[in-house]
Amino acid sequence: MRHVIALDVGGTGMKAALVGADGTLLHEARRATARERGPEAVVETILDFAAELRAYGLERYGQPAAAAGVAVPGIVDAENGIAVYAANLGWRDVPMRALLSERLAGAPVALGHDVRTGGLAEGRIGAGNGADRFLFVPLGTGIAGAIGIGGAIEAGAHGYAGEIGHIVVRPGGTECGCGQRGCLERYASASAVSLAWAAASGDPDADAADCAKAVESGDTTAARIWQDAVDTLADGLVTALTLLDPRTLIIGGGLAEAGETLFTPLRAAVEDRVTFQKLPAIVPAALGDTAGCLGAGLLAWDLLADQRPTDSEVSA
């Protein structure tokens, strides 16, 4: 059976799969990244994992993977196949595509940014299926974004498109790790809500999920913290939809797990802020933590489609 390897590399763990031509997950596996042993060990772990997946596919399906797709965090030069920088993994300028292709006996490899790759999957086979233009916004430790246009993800001229978390929504506000003050992710990410609720509740271990539960139980302090985050998020989202005019706005990440506790006030807050803009459908992400892996598989299949000979090459 023809298949590809899909790898989604995170800060602490990796998800992988063998993916069939119809998108079926034929085999799934997980592994720690081994980042505590340094960036070189992380890279070697990725290469070993990919090689094991290739060997499994060869044994199980009688042929090796036709291609591989890998999604990695940080700054990514997808065009040249280089993992430029990832703070949580410690690497710089890793020629990931070349290294993986060599370990996979020359199979073609596609490299993508983790959020944009997850957005690709959500747009094609997840919550954005059928939308010609969408914006995928995962609310996790930070806030990122993926801009979907015509079934592909817009990376921008330098690979930085979609960084909605660094839109300044509160000028002169809280300092952000990017060097600016008042960035959206400092107020409306899951980690920002966790920090605010931990301080207000007096429980240093409390997180955003606990805050959502307190909101649902009628806690007024939790409701205030939650609404502040929702209002700030709406400010950032309206800026984004003013620029991009998406048909569908897909919200994912840890904060979205609160369900309608998030989506009901968020839809209302966005609607209150739009004037001339067209209100997009605001929907929860559908693929959960499998989005990156599924997106990596799509990258691999796209790579194979791009390498098909043209009619003129076949006739020649």
NUZAMI-805943 format. One record per residue (C-alpha): chain; x, y, z. Coordinates in steps of 0.2 Angstrom, whole numbers, plus 5000, padded with zeros to 4 digits. Layout:
BEGIN
['A', [X, Y, Z]]
...
//
This chain:
BEGIN
['A', [5000, 5000, 5000]]
['A', [5007, 5017, 4995]]
['A', [5010, 5028, 5010]]
['A', [5019, 5043, 5017]]
['A', [5028, 5047, 5034]]
['A', [5021, 5061, 5044]]
['A', [5030, 5068, 5059]]
['A', [5024, 5082, 5071]]
['A', [5039, 5088, 5082]]
['A', [5034, 5097, 5098]]
['A', [5043, 5104, 5112]]
['A', [5042, 5088, 5123]]
['A', [5036, 5075, 5112]]
['A', [5033, 5069, 5094]]
['A', [5018, 5062, 5085]]
['A', [5020, 5051, 5070]]
['A', [5010, 5041, 5057]]
['A', [5010, 5032, 5041]]
['A', [4997, 5040, 5031]]
['A', [4988, 5032, 5016]]
['A', [4983, 5041, 5000]]
['A', [4965, 5044, 5006]]
['A', [4971, 5052, 5022]]
['A', [4969, 5036, 5033]]
['A', [4981, 5034, 5047]]
['A', [4988, 5017, 5044]]
['A', [5000, 5017, 5059]]
['A', [5002, 5029, 5074]]
['A', [5017, 5031, 5086]]
['A', [5023, 5044, 5099]]
['A', [5040, 5047, 5106]]
['A', [5049, 5060, 5118]]
['A', [5060, 5073, 5109]]
['A', [5075, 5070, 5122]]
['A', [5077, 5089, 5122]]
['A', [5086, 5087, 5139]]
['A', [5101, 5080, 5130]]
['A', [5103, 5095, 5119]]
['A', [5098, 5100, 5101]]
['A', [5109, 5087, 5092]]
['A', [5101, 5073, 5102]]
['A', [5084, 5080, 5097]]
['A', [5088, 5079, 5078]]
['A', [5095, 5062, 5080]]
['A', [5079, 5056, 5089]]
['A', [5069, 5063, 5074]]
['A', [5080, 5054, 5061]]
['A', [5079, 5038, 5071]]
['A', [5061, 5039, 5073]]
['A', [5058, 5042, 5054]]
['A', [5070, 5027, 5050]]
['A', [5060, 5016, 5061]]
['A', [5043, 5021, 5053]]
['A', [5051, 5018, 5036]]
['A', [5056, 5000, 5041]]
['A', [5039, 4997, 5048]]
['A', [5031, 5002, 5032]]
['A', [5042, 4992, 5022]]
['A', [5039, 4976, 5033]]
['A', [5020, 4979, 5034]]
['A', [5015, 4986, 5017]]
['A', [5029, 4979, 5006]]
['A', [5036, 4995, 5001]]
['A', [5044, 5010, 5010]]
['A', [5036, 5027, 5012]]
['A', [5035, 5037, 4996]]
['A', [5039, 5053, 5005]]
['A', [5039, 5061, 5022]]
['A', [5032, 5077, 5029]]
['A', [5038, 5085, 5045]]
['A', [5031, 5099, 5055]]
['A', [5043, 5108, 5068]]
['A', [5041, 5123, 5079]]
['A', [5050, 5139, 5079]]
['A', [5056, 5148, 5063]]
['A', [5056, 5137, 5048]]
['A', [5063, 5140, 5030]]
['A', [5051, 5128, 5022]]
['A', [5057, 5132, 5004]]
['A', [5075, 5127, 5008]]
['A', [5070, 5114, 5021]]
['A', [5079, 5122, 5035]]
['A', [5073, 5122, 5053]]
['A', [5081, 5139, 5057]]
['A', [5078, 5141, 5076]]
['A', [5067, 5134, 5090]]
['A', [5069, 5141, 5107]]
['A', [5062, 5126, 5116]]
['A', [5072, 5114, 5106]]
['A', [5088, 5124, 5106]]
['A', [5093, 5121, 5087]]
['A', [5099, 5133, 5074]]
['A', [5100, 5131, 5055]]
['A', [5096, 5112, 5055]]
['A', [5095, 5106, 5037]]
['A', [5081, 5095, 5042]]
['A', [5075, 5091, 5024]]
['A', [5092, 5085, 5018]]
['A', [5095, 5075, 5034]]
['A', [5079, 5066, 5034]]
['A', [5079, 5062, 5015]]
['A', [5097, 5055, 5017]]
['A', [5091, 5044, 5032]]
['A', [5075, 5039, 5022]]
['A', [5086, 5032, 5007]]
['A', [5083, 5048, 4996]]
['A', [5064, 5049, 4998]]
['A', [5057, 5067, 4996]]
['A', [5054, 5077, 5012]]
['A', [5043, 5092, 5015]]
['A', [5046, 5103, 5030]]
['A', [5033, 5114, 5038]]
['A', [5030, 5126, 5052]]
['A', [5020, 5117, 5066]]
['A', [5005, 5129, 5067]]
['A', [5004, 5132, 5048]]
['A', [5004, 5113, 5045]]
['A', [4991, 5110, 5058]]
['A', [4981, 5124, 5050]]
['A', [4983, 5116, 5033]]
['A', [4975, 5100, 5040]]
['A', [4961, 5110, 5049]]
['A', [4957, 5119, 5033]]
['A', [4957, 5104, 5021]]
['A', [4950, 5090, 5032]]
['A', [4945, 5098, 5048]]
['A', [4934, 5113, 5054]]
['A', [4938, 5123, 5038]]
['A', [4934, 5110, 5026]]
['A', [4926, 5119, 5011]]
['A', [4931, 5136, 5016]]
['A', [4941, 5145, 5002]]
['A', [4948, 5157, 5015]]
['A', [4951, 5154, 5033]]
['A', [4961, 5159, 5048]]
['A', [4966, 5146, 5061]]
['A', [4971, 5152, 5078]]
['A', [4977, 5140, 5092]]
['A', [4976, 5147, 5109]]
['A', [4990, 5139, 5119]]
['A', [5006, 5144, 5128]]
['A', [5006, 5158, 5115]]
['A', [4994, 5163, 5101]]
['A', [4999, 5159, 5083]]
['A', [4989, 5159, 5067]]
['A', [4988, 5151, 5050]]
['A', [4981, 5160, 5035]]
['A', [4972, 5148, 5023]]
['A', [4969, 5153, 5005]]
['A', [4963, 5141, 4992]]
['A', [4968, 5125, 5001]]
['A', [4986, 5131, 5005]]
['A', [4993, 5141, 5019]]
['A', [5001, 5158, 5016]]
['A', [5018, 5159, 5024]]
['A', [5022, 5176, 5019]]
['A', [5038, 5183, 5011]]
['A', [5049, 5178, 5025]]
['A', [5039, 5164, 5033]]
['A', [5032, 5175, 5047]]
['A', [5014, 5177, 5041]]
['A', [5000, 5174, 5053]]
['A', [5008, 5179, 5069]]
['A', [4992, 5186, 5077]]
['A', [4998, 5184, 5094]]
['A', [5010, 5198, 5092]]
['A', [4997, 5211, 5086]]
['A', [4998, 5225, 5099]]
['A', [4981, 5226, 5107]]
['A', [4986, 5236, 5123]]
['A', [4999, 5248, 5118]]
['A', [5012, 5251, 5132]]
['A', [5005, 5236, 5141]]
['A', [5013, 5220, 5148]]
['A', [5031, 5216, 5141]]
['A', [5031, 5201, 5128]]
['A', [5046, 5190, 5125]]
['A', [5046, 5196, 5107]]
['A', [5052, 5213, 5113]]
['A', [5035, 5223, 5111]]
['A', [5023, 5228, 5125]]
['A', [5004, 5224, 5125]]
['A', [5004, 5209, 5113]]
['A', [4988, 5199, 5111]]
['A', [4996, 5183, 5118]]
['A', [5001, 5191, 5134]]
['A', [4982, 5193, 5138]]
['A', [4972, 5180, 5129]]
['A', [4983, 5164, 5128]]
['A', [4979, 5149, 5139]]
['A', [4995, 5153, 5149]]
['A', [4990, 5171, 5151]]
['A', [4973, 5166, 5158]]
['A', [4982, 5153, 5169]]
['A', [4993, 5166, 5177]]
['A', [4979, 5178, 5180]]
['A', [4968, 5165, 5188]]
['A', [4982, 5157, 5198]]
['A', [4985, 5175, 5206]]
['A', [4967, 5178, 5209]]
['A', [4963, 5162, 5216]]
['A', [4978, 5160, 5227]]
['A', [4982, 5143, 5220]]
['A', [4999, 5143, 5210]]
['A', [4994, 5127, 5202]]
['A', [4978, 5133, 5195]]
['A', [4976, 5135, 5176]]
['A', [4965, 5141, 5162]]
['A', [4954, 5125, 5163]]
['A', [4951, 5128, 5181]]
['A', [4946, 5146, 5177]]
['A', [4934, 5140, 5165]]
['A', [4926, 5128, 5177]]
['A', [4925, 5142, 5190]]
['A', [4916, 5153, 5177]]
['A', [4904, 5139, 5174]]
['A', [4901, 5137, 5193]]
['A', [4897, 5156, 5194]]
['A', [4913, 5163, 5201]]
['A', [4912, 5182, 5198]]
['A', [4931, 5184, 5199]]
['A', [4934, 5170, 5187]]
['A', [4920, 5178, 5175]]
['A', [4929, 5194, 5176]]
['A', [4946, 5187, 5171]]
['A', [4938, 5176, 5158]]
['A', [4929, 5191, 5150]]
['A', [4944, 5202, 5150]]
['A', [4953, 5188, 5140]]
['A', [4939, 5186, 5128]]
['A', [4937, 5205, 5125]]
['A', [4956, 5206, 5122]]
['A', [4955, 5191, 5110]]
['A', [4941, 5199, 5101]]
['A', [4951, 5215, 5098]]
['A', [4965, 5205, 5090]]
['A', [4953, 5194, 5080]]
['A', [4944, 5209, 5073]]
['A', [4961, 5217, 5067]]
['A', [4965, 5201, 5059]]
['A', [4948, 5199, 5050]]
['A', [4949, 5217, 5044]]
['A', [4965, 5213, 5036]]
['A', [4961, 5196, 5029]]
['A', [4943, 5194, 5027]]
['A', [4942, 5175, 5031]]
['A', [4926, 5166, 5028]]
['A', [4929, 5154, 5043]]
['A', [4938, 5158, 5059]]
['A', [4944, 5142, 5067]]
['A', [4949, 5143, 5086]]
['A', [4960, 5129, 5093]]
['A', [4972, 5125, 5107]]
['A', [4970, 5123, 5125]]
['A', [4958, 5138, 5128]]
['A', [4946, 5131, 5115]]
['A', [4943, 5116, 5125]]
['A', [4932, 5126, 5136]]
['A', [4919, 5124, 5122]]
['A', [4904, 5136, 5123]]
['A', [4911, 5144, 5139]]
['A', [4923, 5152, 5127]]
['A', [4914, 5152, 5110]]
['A', [4897, 5160, 5116]]
['A', [4905, 5176, 5123]]
['A', [4919, 5177, 5110]]
['A', [4906, 5177, 5095]]
['A', [4896, 5190, 5104]]
['A', [4912, 5201, 5107]]
['A', [4918, 5199, 5089]]
['A', [4900, 5204, 5083]]
['A', [4900, 5219, 5094]]
['A', [4916, 5225, 5087]]
['A', [4913, 5223, 5068]]
['A', [4906, 5238, 5058]]
['A', [4909, 5236, 5039]]
['A', [4917, 5219, 5040]]
['A', [4909, 5203, 5036]]
['A', [4907, 5192, 5051]]
['A', [4915, 5175, 5048]]
['A', [4909, 5159, 5055]]
['A', [4918, 5156, 5072]]
['A', [4921, 5138, 5075]]
['A', [4931, 5126, 5086]]
['A', [4945, 5116, 5078]]
['A', [4940, 5098, 5074]]
['A', [4957, 5088, 5074]]
['A', [4964, 5092, 5091]]
['A', [4982, 5086, 5094]]
['A', [4982, 5076, 5078]]
['A', [4981, 5091, 5066]]
['A', [5000, 5093, 5065]]
['A', [5003, 5075, 5061]]
['A', [4989, 5075, 5048]]
['A', [4995, 5091, 5040]]
['A', [5013, 5084, 5039]]
['A', [5005, 5069, 5029]]
['A', [4996, 5082, 5018]]
['A', [5013, 5091, 5015]]
['A', [5021, 5074, 5009]]
['A', [5006, 5070, 4997]]
['A', [5007, 5087, 4990]]
['A', [5025, 5085, 4987]]
['A', [5022, 5069, 4977]]
['A', [5008, 5077, 4967]]
['A', [5020, 5092, 4963]]
['A', [5033, 5079, 4957]]
['A', [5022, 5070, 4945]]
['A', [5028, 5072, 4927]]
['A', [5018, 5083, 4915]]
['A', [5010, 5077, 4899]]
['A', [5024, 5084, 4889]]
['A', [5037, 5075, 4900]]
['A', [5028, 5059, 4898]]
['A', [5026, 5060, 4879]]
['A', [5044, 5065, 4878]]
//
